[in-house]
Amino acid sequence: MKPIQVGLLGIGTVGSGTFNVLKRNQQDIQGRAGRGIEITMVADLDVARAQSVVGPDVKVVNDARAVIANPDIDIVIELIGGYGIAKALVLEAIAAGKHVVTANKALLAVHGTEIFAAASAKGVMVAFEAAVAGGIPIIKALREGLTANRIQWIAGIINGTTNFILSEMRDKGLDFDVVLKEAQRLGYAEADPTFDIEGVDAAHKVTLMSAIAFGIPVQFDKAYVEGITKLGAADIKYAEQLGYRIKLLGITKRTPAGIELRVHPTLVPAKRLIANVEGAMNAVMAHGDAVGTTLYYGKGAGSEPTASAVIADLVDITRLHTADAAQRVPHLAFQPDAISNTPVLAMSEVVTSYYLRLRVADEAGVLAKVTGLLAEAGISIDAVLQREADEISGEAATQTDVIILTHDCAEAKMNAALAQMQALPTVLQPITRIRKEELA
Ligand code: HSE
């Protein structure tokens, strides 16, 4: 049978990896797909560089619309990124009856409802394994492997840049700004790292996983997003002394009141496997009622790891494109008419436990006042650590750090207690609050 023909929009790091892996493993891939898969046309603004990657047999153009308009192309891979032109091209490809493979988590987390509806109406597939955790087949796992389960929660390290930075901060005892500069110098962080360090990239990814796990629409605008820019080396050290590591987690949970959807630095018990995921690696935990807790680990970015996910989608589409649309796996795991309107909870409604660090005057009664306010608020304390005064030198010698771990309480209650503690004259700096998850 004639190979299925693929058009590639954007041949950067992931596009080159996709081209190379498809070529290198073509025999195995054909054996699995039942048909050859060939990239026959590429659009890239840098035509000469693109041509040098794919060689003379592949047509290279600088106009993505020429790929979409080519009637021989069955599948369009979108690797341009962002919400702008990429959105227009994906919708145009769908309208032209092409199946789409994309790694664009931002596009789908924000505009997924519109894109999936357009694809369903046209009878084409939009596949996005590469959009979440790079080479880890987590979309496949959640959508198909765990399909028997009522999924209860997912927690993942789904941004390699920030995990690299946190690992370096812990290993070397350095503050965020210093490590970020070094990560940029080494190419681990982008020149503009905003989406990574502010948690936005992780929030895009957890938004997609949440929709698939719980059968709700993609709702990036409802996600709570907090990055790692305010973390200090001191908090990482204190967390360690209490038996925890700090990780930037994307968390989504089913609760009786609704769905939690949040990204923030999180204390995780050091003994959990996920707490030991270091450097730029990714890992996702998913808990289902039947299977229990599962863990998926691997490279979350990079040329061939991400290509591995892109090609898995190409194989799926090659196998299924002639099937009745009703026989295909739904985009968001649930059939469109089974998507529910279960609300995503505001962060103030989320219930979790906390790490608090207070820089206080080292005077009699200060700790009693702080713990008294927590008691009045009905917030139960799990552990308290006071840093030895002599560890703080110079003018700060009359100050001390008090670290408190709490049991679970609603975020709104904690916010109110924090405001009261912050107003105490003996609390000398803004209080650090980091959420904690046992992931048991
Ligand atoms: N920038 C992401 C990361 C990879 O650092 O993990 C692409 O989503």
Residues whose N, C-alpha, C, O or C-beta is under 5 A from the ligand:
A	BS01	HSE	I158 N159 G160 T161 D196 G300 A301
